[in-house]
């Protein structure tokens, strides 16, 4: 907004200077056009500044900006008035000069003046027609004998033409001014991006590429501007050819050069990857009713497609972004050349296997020798090399619009338990996990399930619904361990020492290495076996197939199956499932670590449509998403009018096997994201330096031994022995033994590690971060009491520790109703389950809770004599000592039931961490209004409550409790008269959570766990920094940190506070906590 203000000031000054030039006699058409264009640009600037000023959040800044807008508009009006006035004066002066010249001068005024004079003198009819405007048709010249009249019309024609040309020039200059402004904005954006890139640590090559691309854009802008001025009717595009690539961009753009090539760019293949092996090719029959690829079949494109599309031709390279693992993987197609492969094998034999080892350690060497790059769709006997890309290259575009038709065969590749299918339209791979059925448009479209043939097709494509880890055999693990470069060097050293009669040391090193390899082998096998036991799961399920229910194993489930979630009873969900009907309560601690049960509701049609367009589960869809591996607490079918369970709870299978969220979690443990650990880089550099020194020593010793005439056998033995002295062969064995001991100690504590190298990473940890609630403090909270309002005194009342001590005024009754209803509690087997904070709050009220009934527990007679169910409510609460209400008693109109109190929760807005609050819409029995109650952090109540509803001592009381470590929750509410059930279901959250009245505070005691303080002391004694991460009040966090020893009791802690200043600006003040 400041840039727009500065631009407006510059434009005002520029127009004033141009007007001054116009007054001084510079009446050129160029100056007039420039002023017109400047006025038009200034008008747009003022409009933009006005729009931004209206969106300003801070009121003081908004008022100041609006004053500037008024000043700009007045200046704009005055400048335009001055311009029109000067133009009018110029036209008047020109006309006067014309008349004076025509009456005194005999010089023709125009090229046609002589002819016109002859016509007027002879009295002939004019033979031509004159047009007053270049945009109007010619009009006959009126009969006139006055020479001045004709001259005036001719002057009018010239003046109109000149004015319209000025308008054209003004419009062109306005367009160019807009382009200049846009370039200025883009230039500033580019500078900020480069600053951010420098902060994030991007390489100089990437930053240089961005700068070069911006330079190209500048030249394009200048060329386009020149073209816009000079061209009239041609319709050309601005841009540049995609083939014009800078050499320095080759590392990035080479990813998109897709096509047949005899030379392969191997710069990005990982050094520690294994030699490529043929991928898995699975031929799958697909039918017309089950399109595998369609408009919906796609991969995640994100916002990384920064380059031009690849040149035409079959693609041989592709980059895909995997969302759940947050990595980019790169596909490169190769085809083995028979003659090269034969020569490679011969060379391996001639070098006694040394070349084969080098090919294993350096895959690019193997590829360069035996293979050439080949397009995916053209490979007959080829393979695909897949690598994890840590440079975040742009994903390749794979969407296509062509009709796929019927596929006879489908090529798929399995990589790290993720399956990719080749799209024949584009010749690129799609990740099967992101497949969506085009027919999933709503609940009705998926309720019929699949046919037997469709299930067989999908089972062949997606594979069985099982998370089965295929562990390597003992021989494979042993070979992988033995052919490691360090162990190969160790074996060579042992052979060398044996030839030098150094048997004892060689035997010790061999024994240590054997023990290390065996220990690592055993630990790896145990860990993989345990992970297989934890991840593998199957159970019997009922599936709706071909119009009937069939019992089968969960391993045969495929996306699109309709399953019965109640018969047989499920303890764990076997796949990722959408809840179609009924409701469930699940424990998602396996995924989130939170032991709080979560309620699930049936999915809506719009959520199914949203799922089709999304890559992962959004917050709206997650309310109906049953994750594989989560434990079932309760499953209940759809409710009938009398509150009983009618139709069974049904679900739609959407993901199976390793494609589920549980499968992604297992994959992340098996294949952790590569990290750059400085310890390993420094170790390799150290070894290379030692190897270089050993090489120099080897050469110097060999030369000296030759001079002395020593035999070649002795020379080689002593020189190679020097290398074993400089580069210690026992180093990897020693490190492996230490790591094995560490893994053993961890296993005794119930901690399992499948990657021994991660133990060293754990040893480098220097900061430990903890959550507060449930980690440092107890899971459950105890209520210290509540503080209601005294409306008359406009202050808080006394702390109430028992609900019976709460006075029976209207405001305090609303506070009690909020305590009893504003929660997400459920009733399972007579026990209330839910968030511990909600449980404690409801227990404080001593009310009773019922769930899943129709309001009034029955049906209500309609006027036409039929029966209709009353409005369905989620939860019903009643005060203590109240029996269940019967509608029949109320219909009799008995006065003894007039005092009956029953509150039903009509709708719940779940807790959102970003908003830091939740809310409910409550209906009181036999009431014409509904109430809305909100529970949340005290800091957010100021945004949604009326300012005059807060007591005068609100900030003081809040500070008092938070400084002492208590957790404080605020309550607010309002009443809406005449709100119907249907309107309540359609009400937006923003409307519900606005214009509220503050009701009171709930004070919770948050006690530390017994082991918190000793654990913090142990970590601090080990010189590890400890930090707390919490969403609670900062003062509460400081109190808990001091209590557990995170900070010193006497330490000064400063809390930032923003205070409104004298002129409306906010001032930052640091308060000592």
N, C-alpha and C positions, 0 to 999 in steps of 0.2 A: 504494500500500500504506500510506503514511503517513496518507492520508485515512481509510482504513478503521480504522486504529488509533485515530485521533482520534475517529471516530464511535463506536467501541466504548467508549472511555473516557467519552464524553458519555452514552451509553445506560446505562452502569453507574451513574454518578452520579445520573442521573434516576430510575432504578428505586429506588436507595437512599433518595432523598428521598421518593418516593411511599410506600415501605414505612414510613418514619417517620411520615408523615401517617396511614397506616392504623393504626399502633400508638397514635397519639394520639387515636383515636376516630372518625376520618372513615371510616365504613363504607359510604359511598354506592356504589351499583352502578356509577356512572361511573368512580370511582377504581379499583374492581376490574377493570373492563374495560380501563382504560388500562394498568394494570400487566400484565395478560395480554398485551395487544398489544405492550407494550415488551419483555417477555421473548421473545416470538416474533421480533420484529425483531432483538434482540440475538443470538439463536441463529443467524439467517441471516448476520448480520455476522461472527460468529466463524467460521462455515463458509467464507465468502468469504475472510476473512483467512488461514485455514488453507490454502486452495487456492493463493492467491498466494504464500504463504511457501514452499510446496513447489516453486514454479517459480522461486524466486530463484536467480540464477546465483552470486553471491558467497557463499561458504560462511559467512563470519562473519555477514553480514546474515541468512542463512537460519537460523542457530542462534539468533540473537537474536529473530527473528520467531517461531520455534517456541516459545521460552520464553514470549513474550507470549501465544501461543495457549493454552498450558497454564494460564497465569494467568487468561486470559479464561474458559476452561472451568470452572475451579474457582470463580471469582466467579459465573458463571452458575448453576452447580449450587447454590451457597450461597444466592443470591438466590431461586431457585425454591423451595428448601427453606423459607426464611423465609416466603415468600408462602403456601405450603401450610399451614405451621404456624399463621400468623395467621388464615387462613381457617377452619382447623379449630377454633381457639379461639373464633372468632366464632360458628360454628355451635353449638358446645357451650353457649356463653353464651346464645344465642337459645333453644335447647331448654330449658335450665334455667329461663329466664324464662317460657317458655311453660307449663311444668308448674306453676311457682309461681303464675302468674296464673290458671290453670284451677282450681286447688284453693281459691283465696281470693276470687276475683272472680266476680260474677254478670253481669258485662257480657258480651254475646255477643262471641265472638272473630272471627266472620265474618258476612257477610250471611246465610249459610245456617244460622247457629248455632241460631236459634229453631226452625226447622223440624226440625233434627236432634234438638234436645232433646225436641220433642213426639213424634218417631218413637220415640226410645229409651224415653221414659216410657210410651207406650202399647204398646210391644212390637210395633209394626207392621213389616211388611217395607218397606224403603225403596223408594220409587216411582221413583227415578232412579239413574243409574249415575255413578260418579265415575272420572275418568281421572287417573292419576298423572303423566302427561306429555302435553304437547300433541302429541307425535309417536306416541303409542301409542293403541290403541283403548280404549274405556271398559271397565272391569272392574267386575263387581258388587261392591257394598260388602259385605264379610263381616259375618256376624252378630256383633254385639258389643253388649254392654250397658254398655260402659265409655265414658263421654263423653271421657275423656282419649285413648283409642285413636283415636277419630274425629278429634279435634282434631290429633293427631299426624299422621294421614294427610293431613288438609287442609293442615297446615303443610308436609309433604313435597311435596305438589303445587305449592304456591306457590314453595317453594324450588327445585324442579327447573325450573319455568318461568323463574324469575329467573336461574338458572345458565345455561340455554340462551340466554336473551336476552343475557346477558353474553358468551357465546361468540360470538354473532352480532356484537355490537358490537366485540368484540376482533378478529374477522376483518376487519370493515370498516375499523377503524383500522389494521390491519396493511397492508391494500391501500393506504390513503391514505399510510401511511408509506413504502411502496415507491414510490408516485408522487412523493412529495416527494424521496426519495433520487434517483430518476431525473432529476427536474427539476434537482436540485443538480448532478448529473454533467453533464447537458446544458448547464446554464448555464456551468459551468467550461469545457466543450468549446467553447461559443460564444465565450467570452472568448479562449481560445487561438486560435481561428480568426480572430477579429478582429485579434489581435496579429500573426498570420501574414500576414493580408491587408494590414495596415498596413506590415509589413516588405516584402512583395512589391510594394507600391505600388499597390494597388487604389484605385479612385476613391472619393470620399466618397459618391457616389450608390449604388454597390454596397454599401458598408459600411452606409449608412443603410437600404438595403432589407433587409439581413440583420437589422439591429436591429429594424426594424418587424415582420418576419416572426416574430422571437423573441417580441416583445410580443404578437402575435396568438396564438402558441402558449401564452403564459402565461394569457391570457384563456380560451383553449380548455380549458386544464388546470383552471382554477378552475370554469368552467361544468360540466365533466365531473365534477369532484369533487362539486359540489353535486347534480348529477343522479344520481350513483351513490348518494348518501345518501337522496334523496327518492323515487326510483322503485323499484317492486317488480317488475313483470312485463313492462314495456315493453322491447322489444329495439331500441334506437336506436343509431345510430353517432355518435361524436364527430367533429366536423370543422367545416368552413366551406364555403360555396359558392364554386365556382371563379369565379363572376361578380363576386365582391366584390374588386375590384382597386384598389389604391392608385394615385393619379395618378402618383406618382413612380416606380412600377414599370412605367410604360407602355413605356419604352425596351427593357425586357427581355421583358415578357410580350407585347408587340405582335408578336414573332416567332412566337407561337403562335396569334394570332388569324387563323385561316385561313378564307377564305370570300369571296364576292363583296362587293366594296366599290367605291363610286364614288370615294372619296377614297383616295389612296395616301400612305403614310408613306415619304418619301424621305430620311429623316435619315441612313441608313447607306450611301448610294451614294457611292462614291469620287469625289473631285473630278477626279482625273486619268484616269478611265475614259473609254472611247470611247462614242459613242451606241450604244444597243442595236440589234442587227440580228436578223432572224428566225433562230431556231435551226434546226438540221438535223432534219428529220422523215423518218425512214426507216421505211417500212411493211414489216414482216417477217412472213411466215407461220410459224406454229408448229404443231407436231403434237402429238398426245396423248402420244407416247412421249418427248418432249423438253420437259419443263416448264421454262419460263424462270423463273417465279416459283413458289415453294413454301414449305414451312415453313423451308427452309434459305436461301432468298433473303432477304438482309437487308443492312443497312449497320451500320457500327460505332456502337453506342450509347454505349460507354464507361460512365462514371458521372456524366454531365452532365445527365441528365434530371431537373431540379430542380423543374419546374413542373407544374401540372395539365395534362391532355391538352387539345388544342385543342377549341373548341366544335364541335358537330356541323355538318356541311356540307362541301362539296367544298373541299379546301385549295388555297390560292394562294401559300403561302410555305413554304419548307422550308430547313433548315440541315443540311448533311452534313459530317462530319469525314473528311478524307482522311488516312489514317494515314501513308503513305510520304512525304507532303509536309508533314505536321504543320500543316495549315491547315484552317480552316472556310470552306466556300463556301456562298453563300446563293442560293437560287432564288426568283424572284418572277415570277409569271405576269401578262402584260399582254395587252390586246387593243386594237388601234388603232381609234379612232373616226374614221369617214370624214370627217365634216364638220370635226372638229378638225384632221385631217391636211391637208385642203384649205386651211383658214385659215392653218395654219403655213406652207405653201408660198407662199401669197400674201404673207404678212408678210415672208418671206425675200426675195421679189422686190422689195417696196416699200422694204425697208431696204438694198438693194444687197448682200445676202448677209451683213450684219452679224449678223442674228438667227441665221442658220445657224451662223456661227462660235461665237456664244454657246452655242447648243445643243450644239455639239461639245465645247466646254470645260466646260460645266455640264450633264451629262446629265439631272439632275433637272428642269431647266427644260423640256427636250424632252419628257420623260415626262409632266410635269404638264399640258402643253399638248395632246398628241396621243393619249394612251393612258389607259386605266383598268385597274385590277387585275381579273384574271379567274382563276378556278380552272383548274388545269392540264388537267383532263380535259374541261372545257367549252370550251376554246379551239379555234375552227375556223380563224380567220385571225390568231391571236395569235403571241406570241413570249415567250421567257423571258429575263429579265435575270439574269445570274450575276455575283456579285461576290465577291472574296476578303475574308473577314470576319476582321479582326484582333482582334475583341473576344471571340472564343471563345464564341459563343452556343451554347446546348444544341442538339445535333442533334435533328431531328424524328423522331418514332417512325414507322416505316414498316412494321413487321411486321404481317402479317395472317394470320388463320386461315381465311379463306374459300377455298373451292376455286376455282381460277382457270379450270379447264376448258381449252378450246381457244381460242386467240387468233387472230383473222383478221388483225389488224394490230397492230403494236407501235410506239409513238412513242419515238424515242430522240433525245438531244441530245448533240452533241460540244462539249466545252469544254476547251481546252488539251490536246488529244489524249486526253482522258479521256471515256469514253462513259457516259451515264446513260440508263436505260430507265424509262418511266412504268409503275408498277404499277397496273393498273386497279382492284384491290381497294381500295386506299387513296387513289388519286389522287395519289400522291407518287412521287418518283424514287428509283431504286436505282442505285448505281454498279455497272456491269457487271463491274468488276475483282473484286468480292467474290462473284461468283456461284459456287456450288458445285453439282455434279450430285448430286441426292438419291440416285442409285443407287451412288455411291462409298462402299460400306460395307466393302470389303476388296479384296485383290488378285484374288481369284477373280471379283468382280463387275465389274472393269474390264478383265479380260484378253481379252474378246471384241471390244474396239474399238467402232467406230461403223459405222452403215450410211451409204450414200451420201446418202440424204435427210437424215439427221441432220447430216452434215457440211455440207451446203448451208445448212441452217437456221442452224447455229452460225456459219458463215462470214459470213452476212448480218448476224448480230447482233454478233459480235466484230470483224469486219473482217479484212483480210489480216494475216498474221503478218509485219509489216515495220515498222521504225521509220523512217519517211520524213518528214523535216521539210519542211513546205510553206512555203518562203520567199516573202515578199511580192515582188511585181514592182517593178521600178525606179520605175515611175510612182507606185505606192502609197507606197513609202518616201519618194519626193520630196515627195508631197503631205503626208504626215504630218509631215515635217520643216518644210515651208514654212509650214503653218498653225499652227505652234506660236505661242503668244502673243508671245514675244519677237521672232520673225522677222516676225510681222505688224506689230508696232510698229516694227521696223526698216524694213520696206517703206514704211510710212506716213511715217517720218522722211526716207527718201531722196526720196520724192515732194515732201515739204515743202521740203527743201533745194533741190531742183531748181527749184521755183517761186520760190525766193528767190535764184536765180542762184548757188547755192553748189554748183557742179558738181563741183569737184575732190574735195572731201571726200565728197560723196555717191557719187562714182564709187569712191573708195577703200573706203568702207564696203560698197558693193554687191559689189565684187570680193572683199573679205575674206569676206563672207557666202557668196558663191557657192563660193569655195574650201573654206570650212568645211563647207558642205552636201555638196559633191562628195566631199570626203575621208571624211566620216562615212558617206556612201552606199557608197563603195567598200569601206571597212573592214567595214561590216555585211554586205555581199554576200559578201565573201571568207570571213568567219567562218562565216556560215550554210552556205556551200558546203562548207567543210571539215568542219563538223559533220555534214552530210548524208553525206559520204563515210565518216566514222568510224562513224556509227550504222547506216547501211543495210547489210544482210547477208542473203544467201540462199544455199542450197546444196541439192542433191538429197538426199532421204531416202526410206526405205522405210516405208510406212504400212500397217497391217493394217486393211483395210476390206472389209466384206461377206465376211469369212472368208478372204480371200486377201491376199497382200502386193502392194502397188502402189508403183511409183516415181513420185514427184512432187516439186515444188519446196517448199521449207520455207515459202514465203509462203502456202501453202494449208493449213497446219496449224491446227487448232482444238482447244480444250480437250476432252479425252476420247480423242484419237488415241493409238494404240499405235505407237511407232516403234522401229525397229531401230537401236541405237547403234553397231553394228559394221560394217554393210554398207548403204551405202558408209561408209568411214571418215570420221569427223567431226573437224575441227580446232577448231571452235567450236560450242557448243551453240546451236541456233537459237531455242529457247524455254525457258521454265521447265518443267522435267521432273522427275517422280518416277522414281527408279531402282527398277524392279520386280524385276530379276534381274541377276546378275553383280556386278561391282564396277568402280569407276573411280577414277582419280586426276586431279584437275583443278588448275588454277592460277587462283585467285580474286583475283589482284592487282588486276584491274579494279575490283572492288567494295571490297576491304578495304585495298589497298595493300601487303599482305604477299605476298612472293614465295614463301613456303613452300607446297609442294604439299599438297593436302587430299584425304584418302581418303573415298570415299562408299560406303555399304553399302546393300543393298536395304531398301526401306521395309517396315514391319510393318503389319498390319491395324489395330492400335490407333492408329498414327500417322496413317493415312488418316482414321480417325474423328476424331482430334484436329484434323486439317487442316480438316475440314468445319465445325468449330465455331470456328475461329480466323480472324482477319482477316489476319494476317501469319505469316511463317515463324517457328516457335518453335525453340529450341535442339535439341529432340529431333528435330523434323522436318527440320532443316537437314542432318542427317547423311546424308539420302537425297535431298536437293534439289539438282538440277543447274540452276544459274542461267544464264539466257541471256547470251551474250557471254563466258562463262568458257572458257578454253582447255583442250583435252583433252590430257592427258599420256599416259594409258593407259585403254583400255576392255577389259575382259575378261569373257567369258561365265561362266555358272554352271559350277562345277567338278564333275567326275565323281569317282568313287571312286578312280581312278588318278591324280588330280591334273591331268588334262588338261581343256581347256575344252570343254564340251559344248554346251548350249543357248546361243543368243546373248543378249547383254545387251539388255534391253528397257526402255523408258521410257514413262511416261504423261504426255502434255502436259497441263499444268494452267493455264498462262497464256501468252498470245501478244501480240505487238506491243508497244504502249505500256503494256499491263497487266503486263508482266514487270518484274523488278527493274531490268534495264538500261533499260527504257523510263521507269521512274520516275526513274532517275538523269538521263536526258536531259531529262525534263520539268523537273526541278529546276534544270538549267542554263539552259534556255530561259526559265523563269518563276520566278526566284528569289523566295523569301519576302519580302514587303514589310518594310522596316525603317524605323524613324523616325530619319532622320539629321538631327542638329541643324543642320548646316551649311546644308542646303536650307531648313529652317524659318526660320533667321535670315536667309537671303538673301531669301526672299519678304517677310519683315517689313521688311527694309531697303528693298526696292523699293517696298513699299506706303507706307512713311514718306516716301520721296522723291516718290512720286506724290501724296501728300497735300500736301506742300509745293509741288509744281508746280501743283496745283489752286488753292491759295491765291494763288500768284503769278499764275496765269492770270486769276483774278477781279479781283485788284487792278490788273493791267496793263490789262485790258479797260475797267474803270471809268475809269481815268486817261486812256486813249486816247479814250474817248467824250467826256470833258470837254474835251479838246483839239480835238475836231472832226475827228479823223482818219478816213479812209474805212474802211468795214467790212472790205474786202479786206485792208488793211494791218493792221487790228486783229487779225483772226483769224490772219494770218501770223505776227505778232510774238508773240502770246500762245501759240500752239502751239509756236513756236520755243523759248519759255521752258521748255516741258515737255521738249523734247528735250535741253535743256541740263542740267536737273536729273536726269532719268532717262537714263543713258547708253545709247543704242541699240547701241553697239559692244561692250557688255559681253558678251552671249552669244556673239558671233562670236569675241571674244578668248579666252574660256574654251574654246570648242570647238576652236580651233586648238591651244591648249596641250594639251588632252586628246588630240587626234589625234596630236600629236608623241609623247606618252607611250605611246599604243597602238602606234605604229610601232616605238618602241624595244623594247617588250615583245615584239612579234612577232618581231623579230630574235633574241630569246633563246628563241624557241619557246613563248612564253606568249600565248594568244589570249584576247581579251575581246570578248564580244558586247554588253555594256552599257557604253558609255563613262562613264556616271555612276559606275560602280563604281571607276573609277580614282581619283576623289576620295575615295571611301570608303577605298581602300587607303592613300591618303596620310594618313589620320587614325589609322592603326594605331600604337599605342604600346607594345604588349606582344607578344613572340614566344615561343611555348611549343614545346618540342621533346621528342620521345620520346628515350630514351637509346639502347637497343639498336637498331642498324640505322640510326639517324639521326645521332646524335653519334658513336657508336662503329661499328666494323666489323660487317658482318652476321655474319661467321664468328667463332668463338671458338676459342682455343687452350687445350688442357688444360695447366695447370701441373703437376698431379699429383693424387693421391688420398690421403686420410688415413683409414686403417682403424682399427679399435679393437684395443686390447690388453686383452682381458677380464680377465686376471689383475691387471694394474696399474690397471684401470678408468680408463685414459687413452688418448689418441690415440697411434698409432704415428708413425713418421717419415714424411715426405712421400715418396711413391713416384711416380717419374716414368716408370717403365716397368712394364708389367703383369707382365713376367716376374719382377720383384723382389717381387711380392706373395706372401707365405708361403702355404703350402697348408693352413692350418688350416680348420676347418669354418666358423667365422664369416667368415673372409676369402674362402672359396669362395662363400658366399652373397652376399657383397659383389660378387664378380666376376660371379656369375650375374645379379645385379640390374643391373649395368652392361651386360650383354649382351642383356637382354630388356626392360627398362623403357623402351620408346620406341615410336614409331609409324612406323618406317621401312618403306619399300617398295622392291622391286627392279624396275627398269624398264630393259630392254635391257642387263642386266649392271651397271647403275649403281645405287647406293643413293641414294635421294632422301628428303627429309623435312626436318624442322627442323634448321638448322645445328648447334644444340647437341647434338641427338641423334646426328647424323652424327659429330661429333667424339668424343662419348662412346663410340660403338660402334667407331670406328676405333682408339680407345685399347686396346680389348680384343683386337684382331687376330683376332676370331672371324669365321666366315663366316655369311652369312644366306641363307636360302631362303624363298620365299613361296608361299602358295597350294597347299600339298600336304596330303595326308591323313597324319595321324600314322602313322609306320611305313611310309609311301610305298606302301601297297597295301591288300589286304584280309586279314581274319583269318578263319580257318575257325571256324565255330560248331559247337556240339555236335551239331546235327542234320544236319551235313554240308553245309549251305549256306554261302554267302559273304555277309558283311555288311561295309560299309565301316567302318573305324575312325573315331574321333572326329576331326572336321575341326578343324584348327588354323589360326590366322591366319599365324603366322610360325614358322620353325624356325631355331635357331641352333646352331652346332657350334664347338668349339674348333679352333684351327689344326692342320692336318695330319691331320684325320679325314675319311675317305671317307664317302660316303653309306651309311647303314645299310640293310640289307635284312631284311625281316621273316622271310624264309625261313631266314636264318642263325640268328635268335633262336629260331625254332621248333624247330630241331634241338637246341637246348640246349647249343651249343658253349661251352666255358669261355673261348675266346679272345675272345668278345664281351662278357664280363662287365664289362669296363672301359669299354665304349663310353658316351659322353656325348652326349646330344641333348636340347635343351630346346625345347619347343613352347609358344607363347603361345596359350592357350585363349580368353582374353577380355581386352579392353582397356577400361579406363575412361579416356576421353579427358581431356586437360588442361582444367580449368575455371578461368578467371581468378579467380572468386570464392573457390574453394577453394585455388588456387595449388598444385595438385598433380595428378599422374596416377598410375595404377596398372595393373598387369597381373596376371593369374592364369596361372601357368606350370606345365606338367606335364613332369616328367622321365621319359624313356623307362624303362619297366620299373619305375617307382616307384609305390607305392600311395598316395602323398600328393601334394598340390599345394602350391605356394608362391605367396605373394602378395608382390609387390614394389611399393614406392611411391617415387616421385621427386617432390620438391617443394622449396619454400622452407624454409630452416631454421627460420623463425619459426613455421611451422604444425606442425612435427613434435611439439612438446610436447602438442598436442591429441590425437594419434592413437597415440603411442608410450607404452610403459610407462616410468614415471619412472626406475626403477632401471636401465634400459638405456642411459641417457646417461652419458658419461664425466664425470669431475669437471672437466676443463678445457674443457668444451663452449663455454661463453660466452666464455672468454678466447680460444680459438682462432678462433671465429667473428668476434669483434671485431678480432682481429689482421689477418685477411685482408680483411674488408670495409673497414676503414679505409685499406687500401692499394689500393683500387679493384678488387679481384678479385671475380668473381661466384662465389658459393658455392651449390652444390646439395646437398641432403641425401638420403640413401637409407635406407630402412627395409624390413622384411619380416617374414614369419611363415610357418609351415608348418601346413597343415590335413590331418590324416590321414583317409583314406577319402573324400575329396571326389570325387564323380563329375562327369563332364562336364555332365550335365543340371543338377545342383545348382549347378555353377559358372555356368551361363548364367542361372540364376534368382536368384543371390545379389545382394543389394542392396549398393550402394556403401558405405553406412554400416557394414554388417557387415564388408565386406572391408577397409576402411580403419580398423580399430580394433584395439587390443591388439597393436600391432606392436613389434618390437625394432629399435632404431636400429643401422644398419650402418656408416655412415661418411659422409665429405664428399668432393665433387668440386670442385676449385678450377680456375676458368676465368680466363684472361686476356682482358680486354675492352679492346682497343686503340682509341684515338681514330682517326677518319678524318683524312687529311692536311688536308682543307679545313675541319675543324671550328673550330679555334682562330682562323684568319683571318676566318672568317665571323662568329664571335661578336664579335671585335674590331671589325669593320666596323659591326655593328649597335649595339654599345655606343657607338661613336664618333658614330653618328647619334642618340644619346640615346634609344634604344629599350631597354626593359627586356626581359631574356631570362630565361626560366624553363625548368626541366626537369620533365617529368612521367614518372614511372617507377614500376613495381611492384617494383623490386629493393630490396635492403636499403638503408635510409637512409644507412648509413655508406659503402656503395659509391657511392651517388649523390653524396654530398658529395665523395668523392675524385675522381670524374670531373668534377664541377663546378669544383673547384679546378684540375684539370689543363687544362681547356679555357678557363678564364678567366671562367666564369659568376660566380664569387665570387673575392674577393681571397684570395691564399694566406695572408695573415696575419689574415684575418677570423675572429672567434670565432663558431662555429656551435653552437647548443644543441640537443640531442636530448632529447625527453621520455621518461622511463622510469618505469613504474609499479612500485613496490616494496611488497611486503606488509608492513604495519605490525605493531605488537605485538599489537593486539587483533583482528587479522584484516582490518582495513581497508587499502585500497590508497592509497599516498601517491605523488603526482607529484613526481619529481625531475628537474631539468634537468642533463644532462651536457654538458660541453664536448667537441665532436668535434675 
